[in-house]
Amino acid sequence: MVTDVGDGSEKEEAKENDRSDDESGESTNVSHMQASNAVDVLMRYFQQSDLATDDDMQPLSLIKRHMDYMRFCSQKQTMI
């Protein structure tokens, strides 16, 4: 579909991006495990890509390591 520059489609796109994930207007929380799985899928995608380089994988590896640390910290026992 071809659109003209002045038709306001960019404004509609911005509104869609501002909406929360839940239809009731409440934002949904993403667990550490869900985020970790999403990064794993993204890393596999880049590994399968012929155009991906080590420079592409390094930031993803850092993000993955940080997410694993955050998950580990959230699982620490806080009460006896």
C-alpha positions in Angstrom: 0.0 0.0 0.0 1.4 3.4 -1.0 0.5 6.4 1.2 1.0 10.1 0.7 3.4 11.9 3.0 0.7 14.2 4.5 -2.1 11.6 5.2 -1.3 11.3 8.9 -0.3 7.6 8.9 2.7 8.4 11.0 0.5 9.8 13.7 -1.7 6.7 13.7 1.4 4.5 14.0 2.6 6.5 16.9 -0.8 6.1 18.7 -0.7 2.4 18.2 2.8 2.2 19.7 1.7 4.3 22.7 -1.1 1.9 23.5 -0.6 -0.6 26.3 -0.4 -4.3 25.8 -3.6 -5.0 27.5 -7.0 -4.1 26.0 -8.3 -2.9 29.4 -5.7 -0.2 29.4 -3.4 -1.8 32.0 0.1 -2.7 31.0 1.2 -6.3 31.4 4.3 -7.3 33.2 6.9 -9.4 31.4 8.7 -12.0 33.5 12.4 -12.5 33.5 11.9 -15.9 31.9 9.8 -14.5 29.1 12.4 -11.8 28.4 15.2 -14.3 28.4 13.4 -16.6 26.0 12.8 -13.6 23.7 16.5 -12.8 23.6 17.3 -16.4 23.0 15.0 -16.4 19.9 16.6 -13.2 18.7 20.1 -14.6 19.1 19.1 -17.8 17.2 17.7 -15.6 14.4 21.0 -13.7 14.1 23.0 -16.9 14.2 21.0 -18.3 11.3 21.3 -15.1 9.3 24.1 -15.1 6.7 24.5 -11.3 7.1 25.0 -11.4 10.9 28.5 -10.7 12.2 30.2 -11.1 15.6 29.6 -7.4 16.1 25.9 -8.1 15.9 26.0 -10.9 18.5 28.1 -9.1 21.1 25.4 -6.6 22.3 22.9 -9.4 22.4 25.2 -11.5 24.5 25.7 -8.7 26.9 21.9 -8.2 27.2 21.4 -11.9 27.8 24.1 -12.0 30.5 22.5 -9.0 32.2 19.1 -10.5 32.1 20.4 -13.8 33.6 21.9 -11.7 36.4 18.7 -9.9 37.0 16.7 -13.2 37.1 19.3 -14.6 39.5 19.0 -11.6 41.8 15.2 -11.7 41.8 15.3 -15.4 43.0 17.4 -14.7 46.1 15.8 -15.6 49.4 14.7 -12.5 51.2 13.2 -14.1 54.4 14.0 -17.1 56.5 
